[in-house]
Amino acid sequence: EVQLVESGGGLVQPGGSLRLSCAASGFTFSTYWMHWVRQAPGEGLVWVSRINIDGSITSYADSVEGRFTISRDNAKDTLYLQMNSLRAEDTAVYYCARDPGHSGYVGSCDYWGQGTLVTVSS
Amino acid sequence: DIVMTQSPDSLAVSLGERATINCKSSQSVLYSSDNKNFLAWYQQKPGQPLKLLIYWASTRESGVPDRFSGSGSGTDFTLTIRSLQAEDVAVYYCQQYYGIPHTFGQGTKLEIK
């Protein structure tokens, strides 16, 4: 059974940093692209970032470009999102999601985690 | 960025009736070389992981009941739920994955009338 479990969320002050993790199991993590998607309280979904199977290709939404870094450790089956210079508008539930393209890329998300809440506030 | 606009924002349908949700993209998401529309539909219920329902605009994900169907091409798409069940109460999102960023619609809240 495919499982994605996010962790690392919490309360952080504006300008602070946080690193989110997503532990994957039930599939060969190293052969799938991965995504981060966020959802502000009461709002819709916003795509944040993607990473290819070996971490050599990454993409970001303009709103986080230069502040967030996506990475992965295939030996640990774990996806990361390093978030720096956090702003109030980054407050959201952050979901990791698997791209369905096995050893390739599709762009949709076929499995999602439950999410981890990041709150940026003083 | 490609802007995705869903309509309506909310919808109330009687049990057993048809529900229709529309999604319009600000530019075509049809990749002409393979004639595929880079459009997905998702279902979000409280306390549950998001669920992929439809991809390539009309291909049903494995395990999704056949009362869910997707249609459309280019810039106009529709998610149809034939014979609404109580468990279909949720928020539904369309997403384009043609361009980066992979933008979502604002969501449509589906309720029982």
Contacts between the chains, C-beta under 8 A, distances in Angstrom:
chain1	res1	chain2	res2	distance
A	4	B	49	7.8
A	35	B	102	7.7
A	44	B	93	6.7
A	44	B	104	5.9
A	44	B	105	7.3
A	44	B	106	4.8
A	44	B	107	4.6
A	45	B	42	7.7
A	45	B	44	7.9
A	45	B	50	7.7
A	45	B	93	5.6
A	45	B	95	7.5
A	45	B	104	4.3
A	45	B	107	7.4
A	46	B	104	6.8
A	47	B	95	7.6
A	47	B	101	5.0
A	47	B	102	4.4
A	47	B	103	6.6
A	47	B	104	6.8
A	50	B	100	7.9
A	50	B	102	7.8
A	59	B	100	5.1
A	59	B	101	7.8
A	61	B	101	4.7
A	62	B	1	7.9
A	62	B	101	7.4
A	95	B	50	6.9
A	97	B	50	7.5
A	100	B	52	7.7
A	100	B	55	7.2
A	106	B	55	7.2
A	106	B	97	6.7
A	107	B	38	6.2
A	107	B	97	2.7
A	107	B	98	7.6
A	107	B	102	5.5
A	108	B	40	4.1
A	108	B	52	6.3
A	108	B	55	4.9
A	108	B	95	6.7
A	108	B	97	5.4
A	109	B	40	7.7
A	109	B	42	7.7
A	109	B	50	7.4
A	109	B	52	6.4
A	109	B	95	8.0
A	110	B	52	4.9
A	110	B	55	7.9
A	110	B	61	6.8
A	111	B	49	7.4
A	111	B	52	7.9
A	112	B	49	4.4
A	112	B	50	4.2
A	112	B	51	7.7
A	113	B	49	6.5
A	114	B	49	5.8
